[in-house]
């Protein structure tokens, strides 16, 4: 279990000691047709159902904006290497080996993949806190949480 007190848990972080509920058998079509509709007196959604497991909108927007920067910039650079290398070779400025173009573009696309993960992990997962500009402190905190969850999920042998 987590070493953090329950007040430090995130609203969308799953409880580690929750047990799975058995599945209900599927209803038959005849039973569905004969049932009468129930009145709309359902309680309002609380933070105990699926809503508690979802990522808050403020946090997801923060993650998306960081992904756009940390993944988008290297990906755009990776695509632009093809255009720039084409212009260099077609204008005859100098001879550019194909392997150089390949390695530079692969490096940029690889940085884009790493930026995707860093964009998610560097965002503050607390709704009220926006976090720092580069998000290094948040990355360390969130990566530590993720590593702790991996260790907790690892089967004991």
N, C-alpha and C positions, 0 to 999 in steps of 0.2 A: 504494500500500500504506500501511498505517497507520504513523504516526510513533512509535507506542508499541512498546516491546519485546514479544516474544511472551509474556513472563511477565505482562504487563498485560492480555492479551486475556481476555475473559470465557469461561467454559466453554461457553456456548451461542452464542457469536459465530462465524459461519461463516468459514472460511478464504477469503481473497480470491483465491488462486491455484489453487483447485480446479477441475478440468475435469469436464465432464459425461461420464458413461459412456453409451455407446450402449445403447438398449433392446434387450432380448432378444426374439426372435419369440415369440408366444404358443404355449403347448403345446397339442397337440390332446387331445381327450378320450380317445381310444384309448390314447395314450401314458400319460396319467395313471392309467388303470385297470390297465394291465399292470405299472406300477412297483410294487416292493415297498416297504413302509414302512422308513425308515431308523431306526437306533437313536437314542436320545436322548443322544447323546454330543456335543452342541453345546457350544462354549465359552461361558462366562458372558459376559453383556453387558459390553462395555467402553465407554469414553468415546470411541469412534471412530465409532460408527454413529449411528442416529437419536437415541439417548439423548444424545449430545453436542450435538445441535442443539436439544434441548428446554430450556425455561426451568426452572430448579430450583424445587422446590415452595416453598421459603422466599421466594424472590423473587416468585413469582406470588401468594402470599398477601399479601405486602407491597403489591404493585400493586393487588390487589383491594380491600384496606382503604383505600388512598389514593383509588381510584376511587369507592368508596362515599361518602367524605367530600366530595371535590372535585367530584364529579358529582351525587351524591345530594342534597346540601343545596340547590344551585340548582334542581334539577329539582323538588324538593318545594315550594320557594318559588314556582316557576312555576305549579305546579298549584294551590297555595293562593291565588294571586292571583285566580283565577276565583271561588273560594268567598267570599273576603273582599269582592271587588267586588260579588258578588251580594247579600251581606248589607248592604253599604253602600247599594246602590240600592233593595233591597226594604224596608229600614227607613226610607228617605227621609232619611238623615242628610245627604247632599248629592248633587248631580247629578254623576255620574262619566261622562266621555266614553268611548265604546267604544274609541277609538283609544288612550287612556291604558292601558286594561286590556290591549289587544293589545300595545302596545310594552313594557310592564312584563313581561308573561308571555314575550314573545319574547326580551327581554333576559335573563331568568332561564334560559330554555332554551338560549340561546346560551352563557351562562356554564357551563351543564351540559356542553355539548359541549366547550368549552375545558377544563373540569375533567377530562373523560375523558382527553384527551391529557396534561394536566399530571399526572394521577394515575399514568399509566404512566411518564412521563419523570422524575418527581420521586422515584420509588422507587430505592433503591440496588440496582444490578444485581449487586452482589457478595453472595454467600451469607452471609458472615460479618459484614458491616457492615450495621447496620439503617438508618443515615442519620439526618439531622436531622428535626425535627418538621415543618417546612414543606417541606423538600427542595429549597431553591433551589440549593444547591451541586451536588446530584445532578442536578437539571434541567439546569444548565449543562454538566456533564460528559456526560450522556447525549445532550443535544441536539447537542453538539459531535461525539460519535461518530456520530450519525445523519446529520449534515450531511457528515461525512467519508465515510461509506458512500455517500451520494448522489453526491458528487463522484467517488468511485472507480468507481461504476457508470455514470456518464455516458459515453456513447460519445465517443471522441476523434475530432475532425474535422480 
